[in-house]
Amino acid sequence: MTRKQWLLSGFVAFTCLASTAAVSGPIENYSPVTAQRLENPEPSNWMLYRRTYDGQGYSPLDQINTSNVKGLTPVWTFATGVVEGHEAPPIINNGVMFVATPMGQVIALNAKTGDEYWRYKRQLPDDLFQLHPTSRGVGLWEDKLYLATTDDHVVALDAKTGKVVWDTKVQDYKKGQYMTLMPLIVDGKVIVGGSGGEFGVRGYVAAYDAKDGKELWRTYTIPGEGEPGHDTWQGDDWKNGGGSAWMTGNYDKDTKTIYWGVGNAAPWPGETHPGDNLYTSSVLALDPNNGKIKTYHQYHQNDSWDWDEVEAPMLIDLQRDGRNIKSLVHPGRDAIFWVLERTPTKINYVAGWPFVSTDVWKGIDAETGKPIVDPAHKPVIGKRVEFCPSLWGGKDWPSAAYSQKTGLVYVPANENFCGGFTGEKVALKPGELWLGTKPEDIGLKTKPGADHFGELQAWDPVTGKKVWQHNFPKSQLFGSVTATAGDLIFAGGTNDRNFRAFNAKTGELLWEQKTNSGIMGMPVSYEIDGTQYIAIQSGWGVDAQRIQDALVTNNIGIEANVPQGGVVWVFALKK
């Protein structure tokens, strides 16, 4: 496969059957989801993207632990019947599992047995194309589910039957605007962010009324005329400035503040849009009631490397330098491990260090928190520029995790990948890819003599020291990780199709299971009738497949036959 083919392969979308629910349910005795349950979720459930509003990806269940995890075995599987990248966590609400898949489908299952209750299949337009044909899950509120679709709608489904309650258009997919995220639900508001920065759109975060789908507010991530930050753009660059907000935000329930990650500027070369380009490659602090931007932190200015920072930072209380810090922790795509402090009016820079090797940054200004750029590795117009890490960065969208027991942050990182391209000025054509370089000119390579690529890392966010690291010699690591109170870290993300459990304290590999496909999605943990389960979707595709083709296979010759096709795997200890 050529470089052009792998990039454009993400545009392939599959047309599904009519938008209807094939009901084999309905679900009896469904548990309505309230603000109280989302703010203080039962340990047995997984109802938010990273289980809790703070985004830590931590389960307090400990029945499965370091002493018995070797006895973990599959108890049921469920084939989704869908190809492409399965990136959503299974969502669990008191014995019911909701699985979102590519092609706009949602499946309701009995979380104990794997029996299907109902399935929703969205009718996707024949002319729909986007870079990431996937879904990262459904939000829950009261007796409904909420799905953000790749044809740029928000849909409310009856949780018991899968029938459509309302369907609201957000923007126009024909202009390259689409959504792949799991909606964030806060106090009856369905909050989503748009994708499509590589098509020259203007990013946004928007909220909808959970009852009827009415838009309540919309905040653009690229400030318009008269708005703070507009002066960081020149001319009309802001109108098509990118800044996609395509991952789920996290929420501070105490200060009523949402923290949302924002993507890179468009097109890629910073020379085409001079200035710092707020609020691209940033985290925004938003008021959920009106969408007002309270404050922000920009991870790096004038992005030129496609290093979006769309994964929201984790909210962690840290004891550092003799005081308690309400922190925001973000291992970034820009290869920097960021520790910030969140206050009601400001986000303060605390510390930052590279967690993989990079030649782009000379350091970080201690006063401003701005990284200092090495211009020799910043792409420009008309000249080929090389840089490390690659376009996919030190860590892409797959989520890190924090263990409340060990106090460590676990990062699915990639090392020894580099890239480069020649920037060019290209006129924007709505609905067409707008990178600022030719797809066939994008160079991706590995460092000479590299002995591994994927790294599962454990960092102490207080001291900035790496505690342990597990290397993957023949594979990238492209999957979210989850921590549990059993001192375990669960992760997929490799081209050998394995799902693994590691000792959270030492990094020792304790257990692995071969699955049907590669795992990009997020492991979750839940409990029914006194039994703890671990669940994951296995289904390779999208960026993991592109990294495999462009870097692992083409550059170093490691072939990996990773078949596509989604399967939900559920594990428990042998009885």
ZATOR-793992 format. One record per residue (C-alpha): chain; y, z, x. Coordinates in steps of 0.2 Angstrom, whole numbers, padded with zeros to 4 digits, always signed. Example, Ala and Ser with C-alpha at 12.3 -4.5 7.8 and 13.67 -1.06 7.14 Angstrom:
('A'; (-0022; +0039; +0062))
('A'; (-0005; +0036; +0068))
//
This chain:
('A'; (+0000; +0000; +0000))
('A'; (+0017; -0005; +0007))
('A'; (+0032; +0008; +0007))
('A'; (+0040; -0002; -0007))
('A'; (+0024; -0001; -0017))
('A'; (+0022; +0018; -0015))
('A'; (+0040; +0021; -0020))
('A'; (+0040; +0009; -0035))
('A'; (+0023; +0015; -0040))
('A'; (+0031; +0031; -0048))
('A'; (+0040; +0019; -0061))
('A'; (+0023; +0015; -0069))
('A'; (+0023; +0024; -0086))
('A'; (+0009; +0023; -0099))
('A'; (+0011; +0020; -0117))
('A'; (+0003; +0033; -0128))
('A'; (-0004; +0034; -0146))
('A'; (+0008; +0037; -0160))
('A'; (+0018; +0054; -0160))
('A'; (+0006; +0064; -0170))
('A'; (-0005; +0080; -0169))
('A'; (-0023; +0078; -0170))
('A'; (-0027; +0094; -0178))
('A'; (-0043; +0103; -0175))
('A'; (-0034; +0120; -0178))
('A'; (-0023; +0127; -0184))
('A'; (-0021; +0142; -0173))
('A'; (-0023; +0158; -0183))
('A'; (-0014; +0174; -0179))
('A'; (-0002; +0167; -0167))
('A'; (+0010; +0179; -0158))
('A'; (+0028; +0175; -0161))
('A'; (+0038; +0175; -0144))
('A'; (+0054; +0186; -0144))
('A'; (+0068; +0190; -0132))
('A'; (+0060; +0207; -0128))
('A'; (+0043; +0199; -0124))
('A'; (+0051; +0186; -0112))
('A'; (+0061; +0199; -0104))
('A'; (+0047; +0211; -0102))
('A'; (+0031; +0200; -0103))
('A'; (+0014; +0208; -0105))
('A'; (+0004; +0208; -0089))
('A'; (-0010; +0198; -0098))
('A'; (+0001; +0183; -0102))
('A'; (+0010; +0169; -0093))
('A'; (+0024; +0163; -0105))
('A'; (+0038; +0157; -0093))
('A'; (+0037; +0144; -0079))
('A'; (+0035; +0157; -0065))
('A'; (+0029; +0171; -0078))
('A'; (+0045; +0181; -0077))
('A'; (+0063; +0176; -0078))
('A'; (+0066; +0181; -0060))
('A'; (+0055; +0166; -0054))
('A'; (+0044; +0177; -0042))
('A'; (+0027; +0169; -0047))
('A'; (+0019; +0186; -0047))
('A'; (+0005; +0193; -0058))
('A'; (+0002; +0212; -0059))
('A'; (-0016; +0209; -0063))
('A'; (-0028; +0216; -0050))
('A'; (-0045; +0215; -0057))
('A'; (-0048; +0200; -0045))
('A'; (-0044; +0206; -0028))
('A'; (-0048; +0204; -0009))
('A'; (-0064; +0213; -0010))
('A'; (-0072; +0203; -0024))
('A'; (-0063; +0186; -0025))
('A'; (-0078; +0178; -0017))
('A'; (-0087; +0180; -0034))
('A'; (-0074; +0169; -0043))
('A'; (-0082; +0155; -0052))
('A'; (-0078; +0142; -0065))
('A'; (-0080; +0148; -0083))
('A'; (-0074; +0133; -0092))
('A'; (-0065; +0116; -0089))
('A'; (-0056; +0104; -0100))
('A'; (-0052; +0086; -0096))
('A'; (-0035; +0080; -0102))
('A'; (-0039; +0062; -0102))
('A'; (-0023; +0058; -0093))
('A'; (-0019; +0051; -0076))
('A'; (-0004; +0054; -0064))
('A'; (+0002; +0070; -0058))
('A'; (-0002; +0086; -0068))
('A'; (+0012; +0098; -0062))
('A'; (+0013; +0111; -0077))
('A'; (+0007; +0128; -0077))
('A'; (-0005; +0132; -0091))
('A'; (+0006; +0143; -0103))
('A'; (-0003; +0158; -0110))
('A'; (+0002; +0168; -0126))
('A'; (-0011; +0181; -0132))
('A'; (-0027; +0171; -0130))
('A'; (-0019; +0153; -0133))
('A'; (-0016; +0141; -0119))
('A'; (-0003; +0127; -0120))
('A'; (-0005; +0113; -0107))
('A'; (+0008; +0099; -0105))
('A'; (+0002; +0083; -0096))
('A'; (+0010; +0066; -0091))
('A'; (+0012; +0054; -0105))
('A'; (+0021; +0066; -0116))
('A'; (+0006; +0076; -0122))
('A'; (+0003; +0094; -0126))
('A'; (-0014; +0102; -0129))
('A'; (-0017; +0119; -0137))
('A'; (-0033; +0127; -0131))
('A'; (-0042; +0144; -0134))
('A'; (-0039; +0152; -0117))
('A'; (-0056; +0161; -0117))
('A'; (-0067; +0147; -0122))
('A'; (-0058; +0131; -0118))
('A'; (-0060; +0124; -0136))
('A'; (-0046; +0113; -0142))
('A'; (-0035; +0118; -0157))
('A'; (-0023; +0103; -0158))
('A'; (-0016; +0089; -0147))
('A'; (+0002; +0081; -0148))
('A'; (+0004; +0063; -0141))
('A'; (+0021; +0056; -0140))
('A'; (+0025; +0038; -0143))
('A'; (+0033; +0033; -0127))
('A'; (+0044; +0017; -0126))
('A'; (+0035; +0002; -0119))
('A'; (+0050; -0001; -0107))
('A'; (+0051; +0017; -0100))
('A'; (+0051; +0018; -0081))
('A'; (+0055; +0033; -0070))
('A'; (+0051; +0040; -0053))
('A'; (+0041; +0055; -0059))
('A'; (+0031; +0052; -0074))
('A'; (+0025; +0070; -0077))
('A'; (+0029; +0086; -0086))
('A'; (+0031; +0104; -0080))
('A'; (+0027; +0113; -0096))
('A'; (+0033; +0119; -0113))
('A'; (+0045; +0133; -0117))
('A'; (+0040; +0146; -0130))
('A'; (+0051; +0154; -0144))
('A'; (+0046; +0163; -0160))
('A'; (+0033; +0151; -0168))
('A'; (+0038; +0135; -0159))
('A'; (+0035; +0126; -0142))
('A'; (+0048; +0115; -0134))
('A'; (+0045; +0100; -0123))
('A'; (+0057; +0090; -0113))
('A'; (+0051; +0072; -0112))
('A'; (+0052; +0057; -0100))
('A'; (+0061; +0047; -0113))
('A'; (+0075; +0060; -0113))
('A'; (+0072; +0070; -0129))
('A'; (+0069; +0088; -0132))
('A'; (+0055; +0091; -0145))
('A'; (+0051; +0106; -0155))
('A'; (+0033; +0108; -0160))
('A'; (+0025; +0121; -0173))
('A'; (+0015; +0132; -0161))
('A'; (+0001; +0134; -0174))
('A'; (-0002; +0115; -0178))
('A'; (+0007; +0104; -0165))
('A'; (+0017; +0096; -0179))
('A'; (+0035; +0090; -0174))
('A'; (+0049; +0102; -0181))
('A'; (+0063; +0093; -0174))
('A'; (+0067; +0079; -0161))
('A'; (+0084; +0078; -0152))
('A'; (+0089; +0064; -0140))
('A'; (+0098; +0070; -0125))
('A'; (+0103; +0055; -0115))
('A'; (+0098; +0037; -0113))
('A'; (+0082; +0033; -0104))
('A'; (+0087; +0015; -0101))
('A'; (+0100; +0021; -0089))
('A'; (+0088; +0030; -0079))
('A'; (+0090; +0047; -0087))
('A'; (+0074; +0057; -0090))
('A'; (+0067; +0075; -0090))
('A'; (+0051; +0082; -0083))
('A'; (+0055; +0101; -0082))
('A'; (+0049; +0115; -0093))
('A'; (+0063; +0121; -0104))
('A'; (+0070; +0138; -0101))
('A'; (+0072; +0148; -0117))
('A'; (+0085; +0162; -0117))
('A'; (+0090; +0171; -0133))
('A'; (+0086; +0156; -0145))
('A'; (+0093; +0143; -0133))
('A'; (+0083; +0129; -0126))
('A'; (+0090; +0125; -0109))
('A'; (+0086; +0109; -0100))
('A'; (+0092; +0099; -0085))
('A'; (+0092; +0080; -0082))
('A'; (+0083; +0070; -0069))
('A'; (+0088; +0052; -0063))
('A'; (+0099; +0055; -0048))
('A'; (+0092; +0040; -0039))
('A'; (+0098; +0029; -0053))
('A'; (+0116; +0035; -0051))
('A'; (+0117; +0046; -0066))
('A'; (+0129; +0062; -0067))
('A'; (+0118; +0077; -0068))
('A'; (+0120; +0091; -0081))
('A'; (+0112; +0107; -0089))
('A'; (+0112; +0108; -0108))
('A'; (+0107; +0120; -0121))
('A'; (+0100; +0117; -0139))
('A'; (+0098; +0128; -0154))
('A'; (+0080; +0133; -0155))
('A'; (+0080; +0132; -0174))
('A'; (+0087; +0115; -0177))
('A'; (+0090; +0106; -0160))
('A'; (+0109; +0105; -0161))
('A'; (+0117; +0104; -0144))
('A'; (+0127; +0120; -0141))
('A'; (+0134; +0116; -0124))
('A'; (+0133; +0104; -0109))
('A'; (+0139; +0108; -0091))
('A'; (+0140; +0093; -0079))
('A'; (+0134; +0097; -0061))
('A'; (+0147; +0085; -0055))
('A'; (+0164; +0091; -0060))
('A'; (+0176; +0079; -0069))
('A'; (+0195; +0077; -0068))
('A'; (+0204; +0094; -0069))
('A'; (+0188; +0104; -0066))
('A'; (+0186; +0116; -0051))
('A'; (+0177; +0106; -0037))
('A'; (+0183; +0089; -0043))
('A'; (+0193; +0087; -0027))
('A'; (+0177; +0087; -0016))
('A'; (+0174; +0069; -0022))
('A'; (+0185; +0054; -0019))
('A'; (+0190; +0041; -0031))
('A'; (+0177; +0038; -0045))
('A'; (+0162; +0043; -0034))
('A'; (+0159; +0058; -0046))
('A'; (+0155; +0047; -0061))
('A'; (+0138; +0042; -0053))
('A'; (+0137; +0056; -0041))
('A'; (+0119; +0062; -0044))
('A'; (+0116; +0081; -0045))
('A'; (+0100; +0081; -0055))
('A'; (+0095; +0097; -0062))
('A'; (+0077; +0093; -0065))
('A'; (+0068; +0110; -0062))
('A'; (+0068; +0126; -0073))
('A'; (+0081; +0139; -0069))
('A'; (+0079; +0157; -0067))
('A'; (+0088; +0171; -0077))
('A'; (+0095; +0188; -0073))
('A'; (+0093; +0197; -0089))
('A'; (+0104; +0212; -0083))
('A'; (+0120; +0201; -0080))
('A'; (+0116; +0188; -0092))
('A'; (+0117; +0174; -0079))
('A'; (+0106; +0159; -0076))
('A'; (+0103; +0152; -0059))
('A'; (+0100; +0133; -0059))
('A'; (+0096; +0122; -0044))
('A'; (+0105; +0106; -0042))
('A'; (+0099; +0090; -0033))
('A'; (+0106; +0078; -0020))
('A'; (+0121; +0067; -0021))
('A'; (+0119; +0048; -0025))
('A'; (+0117; +0037; -0017))
('A'; (+0109; +0044; -0001))
('A'; (+0121; +0041; +0013))
('A'; (+0135; +0053; +0013))
('A'; (+0147; +0040; +0020))
('A'; (+0146; +0032; +0003))
('A'; (+0153; +0047; -0006))
('A'; (+0164; +0057; +0007))
('A'; (+0168; +0075; +0004))
('A'; (+0157; +0091; +0001))
('A'; (+0152; +0084; -0016))
('A'; (+0151; +0099; -0027))
('A'; (+0140; +0104; -0035))
('A'; (+0126; +0094; -0027))
('A'; (+0112; +0103; -0017))
('A'; (+0118; +0119; -0024))
('A'; (+0113; +0134; -0035))
('A'; (+0124; +0136; -0050))
('A'; (+0127; +0153; -0059))
('A'; (+0129; +0149; -0077))
('A'; (+0133; +0159; -0093))
('A'; (+0119; +0155; -0106))
('A'; (+0131; +0158; -0120))
('A'; (+0143; +0144; -0116))
('A'; (+0137; +0135; -0100))
('A'; (+0152; +0140; -0090))
('A'; (+0150; +0140; -0071))
('A'; (+0153; +0158; -0065))
('A'; (+0150; +0154; -0047))
('A'; (+0140; +0144; -0035))
('A'; (+0133; +0142; -0018))
('A'; (+0131; +0125; -0009))
('A'; (+0116; +0125; +0002))
('A'; (+0122; +0110; +0012))
('A'; (+0137; +0099; +0010))
('A'; (+0138; +0079; +0008))
('A'; (+0119; +0077; +0007))
('A'; (+0113; +0062; +0016))
('A'; (+0094; +0065; +0017))
('A'; (+0088; +0066; -0001))
('A'; (+0086; +0084; +0001))
('A'; (+0089; +0091; -0017))
('A'; (+0088; +0109; -0020))
('A'; (+0082; +0109; -0038))
('A'; (+0070; +0124; -0037))
('A'; (+0079; +0139; -0043))
('A'; (+0080; +0154; -0031))
('A'; (+0070; +0169; -0034))
('A'; (+0078; +0185; -0039))
('A'; (+0072; +0199; -0028))
('A'; (+0079; +0216; -0024))
('A'; (+0079; +0219; -0006))
('A'; (+0083; +0234; +0005))
('A'; (+0093; +0226; +0020))
('A'; (+0105; +0233; +0032))
('A'; (+0104; +0250; +0024))
('A'; (+0109; +0244; +0007))
('A'; (+0101; +0237; -0009))
('A'; (+0104; +0218; -0011))
('A'; (+0102; +0209; -0027))
('A'; (+0096; +0193; -0018))
('A'; (+0093; +0175; -0021))
('A'; (+0079; +0169; -0010))
('A'; (+0077; +0150; -0008))
('A'; (+0066; +0141; +0005))
('A'; (+0075; +0125; +0004))
('A'; (+0071; +0107; +0005))
('A'; (+0084; +0106; +0019))
('A'; (+0071; +0117; +0030))
('A'; (+0082; +0133; +0029))
('A'; (+0075; +0149; +0022))
('A'; (+0090; +0155; +0012))
('A'; (+0094; +0174; +0008))
('A'; (+0109; +0175; -0003))
('A'; (+0117; +0190; -0013))
('A'; (+0121; +0188; -0031))
('A'; (+0136; +0197; -0038))
('A'; (+0144; +0196; -0055))
('A'; (+0158; +0185; -0048))
('A'; (+0152; +0177; -0032))
('A'; (+0136; +0172; -0022))
('A'; (+0137; +0178; -0004))
('A'; (+0128; +0171; +0011))
('A'; (+0117; +0184; +0019))
('A'; (+0105; +0175; +0031))
('A'; (+0097; +0159; +0034))
('A'; (+0085; +0152; +0047))
('A'; (+0074; +0136; +0049))
('A'; (+0056; +0139; +0042))
('A'; (+0050; +0122; +0049))
('A'; (+0057; +0112; +0064))
('A'; (+0073; +0102; +0060))
('A'; (+0085; +0092; +0071))
('A'; (+0098; +0090; +0058))
('A'; (+0106; +0107; +0059))
('A'; (+0114; +0115; +0074))
('A'; (+0116; +0132; +0065))
('A'; (+0124; +0141; +0050))
('A'; (+0142; +0147; +0050))
('A'; (+0141; +0165; +0048))
('A'; (+0157; +0166; +0038))
('A'; (+0155; +0152; +0025))
('A'; (+0136; +0150; +0025))
('A'; (+0138; +0131; +0028))
('A'; (+0125; +0123; +0039))
('A'; (+0133; +0114; +0055))
('A'; (+0127; +0096; +0055))
('A'; (+0122; +0086; +0070))
('A'; (+0130; +0069; +0067))
('A'; (+0117; +0061; +0077))
('A'; (+0104; +0064; +0063))
('A'; (+0115; +0061; +0048))
('A'; (+0112; +0044; +0040))
('A'; (+0127; +0032; +0040))
('A'; (+0131; +0014; +0034))
('A'; (+0124; +0000; +0045))
('A'; (+0114; +0010; +0058))
('A'; (+0097; +0017; +0058))
('A'; (+0096; +0036; +0059))
('A'; (+0081; +0046; +0061))
('A'; (+0079; +0064; +0056))
('A'; (+0067; +0079; +0054))
('A'; (+0060; +0084; +0042))
('A'; (+0057; +0069; +0031))
('A'; (+0064; +0064; +0015))
('A'; (+0052; +0077; +0007))
('A'; (+0060; +0091; +0017))
('A'; (+0053; +0107; +0023))
('A'; (+0047; +0111; +0005))
('A'; (+0050; +0100; -0010))
('A'; (+0049; +0106; -0028))
('A'; (+0033; +0116; -0027))
('A'; (+0037; +0134; -0029))
('A'; (+0036; +0148; -0017))
('A'; (+0030; +0165; -0023))
('A'; (+0035; +0184; -0019))
('A'; (+0023; +0198; -0019))
('A'; (+0030; +0215; -0026))
('A'; (+0015; +0223; -0016))
('A'; (+0018; +0216; +0001))
('A'; (+0036; +0212; +0000))
('A'; (+0033; +0194; +0007))
('A'; (+0038; +0177; +0002))
('A'; (+0024; +0163; +0002))
('A'; (+0030; +0146; +0006))
('A'; (+0021; +0129; +0003))
('A'; (+0029; +0120; +0018))
('A'; (+0026; +0104; +0027))
('A'; (+0029; +0102; +0046))
('A'; (+0029; +0087; +0058))
('A'; (+0035; +0075; +0045))
('A'; (+0050; +0065; +0050))
('A'; (+0060; +0050; +0042))
('A'; (+0074; +0038; +0044))
('A'; (+0084; +0024; +0036))
('A'; (+0098; +0012; +0037))
('A'; (+0112; +0016; +0025))
('A'; (+0120; +0001; +0015))
('A'; (+0133; +0000; +0001))
('A'; (+0125; -0007; -0015))
('A'; (+0133; -0010; -0032))
('A'; (+0126; +0001; -0045))
('A'; (+0117; -0007; -0059))
('A'; (+0113; +0004; -0074))
('A'; (+0094; +0008; -0075))
('A'; (+0090; +0002; -0058))
('A'; (+0086; +0012; -0042))
('A'; (+0102; +0016; -0032))
('A'; (+0097; +0024; -0015))
('A'; (+0109; +0017; -0003))
('A'; (+0096; +0009; +0007))
('A'; (+0082; -0004; +0005))
('A'; (+0065; +0004; -0001))
('A'; (+0056; -0006; +0012))
('A'; (+0068; +0001; +0026))
('A'; (+0063; +0019; +0023))
('A'; (+0054; +0025; +0039))
('A'; (+0042; +0039; +0037))
('A'; (+0032; +0045; +0052))
('A'; (+0023; +0060; +0060))
('A'; (+0028; +0069; +0076))
('A'; (+0018; +0063; +0091))
('A'; (+0004; +0075; +0095))
('A'; (+0005; +0085; +0079))
('A'; (-0011; +0095; +0076))
('A'; (-0007; +0099; +0058))
('A'; (+0005; +0095; +0043))
('A'; (+0004; +0107; +0029))
('A'; (+0008; +0126; +0031))
('A'; (+0006; +0140; +0020))
('A'; (+0018; +0153; +0027))
('A'; (+0022; +0171; +0024))
('A'; (+0039; +0177; +0028))
('A'; (+0048; +0194; +0027))
('A'; (+0064; +0190; +0019))
('A'; (+0072; +0207; +0025))
('A'; (+0069; +0204; +0044))
('A'; (+0067; +0185; +0044))
('A'; (+0051; +0186; +0053))
('A'; (+0035; +0175; +0049))
('A'; (+0020; +0187; +0046))
('A'; (+0007; +0174; +0045))
('A'; (+0003; +0155; +0044))
('A'; (-0012; +0145; +0038))
('A'; (-0012; +0127; +0045))
('A'; (-0019; +0111; +0036))
('A'; (-0024; +0099; +0050))
('A'; (-0027; +0084; +0039))
('A'; (-0016; +0086; +0024))
('A'; (+0001; +0089; +0017))
('A'; (+0003; +0105; +0007))
('A'; (+0011; +0099; -0010))
('A'; (+0007; +0112; -0023))
('A'; (+0015; +0128; -0030))
('A'; (+0008; +0145; -0025))
('A'; (+0006; +0161; -0035))
('A'; (+0004; +0179; -0029))
('A'; (-0006; +0193; -0038))
('A'; (-0007; +0212; -0037))
('A'; (-0025; +0210; -0030))
('A'; (-0016; +0205; -0014))
('A'; (-0021; +0187; -0016))
('A'; (-0012; +0171; -0014))
('A'; (-0018; +0156; -0024))
('A'; (-0014; +0138; -0019))
('A'; (-0020; +0120; -0021))
('A'; (-0009; +0106; -0014))
('A'; (-0021; +0097; -0002))
('A'; (-0029; +0080; -0001))
('A'; (-0047; +0088; +0000))
('A'; (-0046; +0093; -0018))
('A'; (-0049; +0112; -0015))
('A'; (-0041; +0127; -0024))
('A'; (-0040; +0142; -0012))
('A'; (-0037; +0161; -0012))
('A'; (-0029; +0169; +0003))
('A'; (-0027; +0187; +0008))
('A'; (-0009; +0190; +0005))
('A'; (-0007; +0203; +0020))
('A'; (-0016; +0193; +0033))
('A'; (-0017; +0175; +0028))
('A'; (-0036; +0175; +0029))
('A'; (-0045; +0161; +0018))
('A'; (-0056; +0171; +0006))
('A'; (-0062; +0158; -0006))
('A'; (-0061; +0140; -0011))
('A'; (-0067; +0128; -0024))
('A'; (-0068; +0109; -0024))
('A'; (-0060; +0102; -0040))
('A'; (-0060; +0084; -0048))
('A'; (-0043; +0079; -0041))
('A'; (-0029; +0085; -0030))
('A'; (-0019; +0100; -0036))
('A'; (+0000; +0099; -0038))
('A'; (+0002; +0112; -0052))
('A'; (+0005; +0130; -0053))
('A'; (-0009; +0143; -0053))
('A'; (-0008; +0156; -0067))
('A'; (-0016; +0173; -0070))
('A'; (-0020; +0180; -0087))
('A'; (-0031; +0193; -0096))
('A'; (-0041; +0192; -0112))
('A'; (-0053; +0206; -0118))
('A'; (-0052; +0215; -0101))
('A'; (-0056; +0200; -0091))
('A'; (-0044; +0192; -0079))
('A'; (-0044; +0173; -0077))
('A'; (-0036; +0161; -0065))
('A'; (-0031; +0144; -0072))
('A'; (-0025; +0128; -0064))
('A'; (-0022; +0110; -0068))
('A'; (-0030; +0098; -0056))
('A'; (-0023; +0081; -0056))
('A'; (-0016; +0071; -0041))
('A'; (-0001; +0059; -0042))
('A'; (+0018; +0056; -0040))
('A'; (+0025; +0063; -0024))
('A'; (+0009; +0071; -0017))
('A'; (+0001; +0053; -0018))
('A'; (+0016; +0045; -0010))
('A'; (+0016; +0057; +0004))
('A'; (-0003; +0054; +0006))
('A'; (+0000; +0035; +0006))
('A'; (+0016; +0034; +0017))
('A'; (+0013; +0048; +0029))
('A'; (-0004; +0054; +0030))
('A'; (-0014; +0038; +0028))
('A'; (-0002; +0025; +0035))
('A'; (+0004; +0035; +0050))
('A'; (-0011; +0045; +0056))
('A'; (-0025; +0036; +0048))
('A'; (-0032; +0050; +0038))
('A'; (-0040; +0042; +0023))
('A'; (-0042; +0053; +0008))
('A'; (-0049; +0047; -0008))
('A'; (-0041; +0058; -0021))
('A'; (-0045; +0052; -0038))
('A'; (-0033; +0054; -0052))
('A'; (-0037; +0062; -0069))
('A'; (-0032; +0079; -0076))
('A'; (-0043; +0094; -0078))
('A'; (-0039; +0112; -0083))
('A'; (-0050; +0123; -0072))
('A'; (-0052; +0142; -0078))
('A'; (-0060; +0155; -0066))
('A'; (-0066; +0172; -0068))
('A'; (-0078; +0184; -0058))
('A'; (-0096; +0182; -0060))
('A'; (-0103; +0195; -0073))
//
